[in-house]
Amino acid sequence: MIKCHLSTLMGARKLKLVDVARDTGINRGTITRLYHETATRVDLDVIEALCRYLECEVGDLFELQDEPQEQ
């Protein structure tokens, strides 16, 4: 599963969803879905805009985690 660290990165910089949406031009709904980790797909231009805005690498924003084993 892919984990999105947008909420952590925004919290460290004390940014609000509306600030990121305004400053990047990304739809607020898209940012909200990433923030709450409910997004099922993300366009590359959104990832690029967020990485440039937050001055981070893609690996800082997203992390691949193993799925929990079902028993």
C-alpha positions, 0 to 999 in steps of 0.5 A: 500500500502507498502511504502519503505523508502530506499531512505530516509535511504540512503539519511541520510547516503549519500549512492549511489545506486552503493555503496549499490549494491556493499556492499550488493551483491544485484542487482543494478536493485533491489535496484533502483526499491526499491529506486524509489518505483516501485518494486512489490515484494522483496525476504526476503534475499534482505530485510534481507541484506538491514536491516543488511547493514543499521542497521535498522528494517524491519519496518524502511524500509517498512511501510503499508499505507492505500490506498487513498479513490476513490470517 
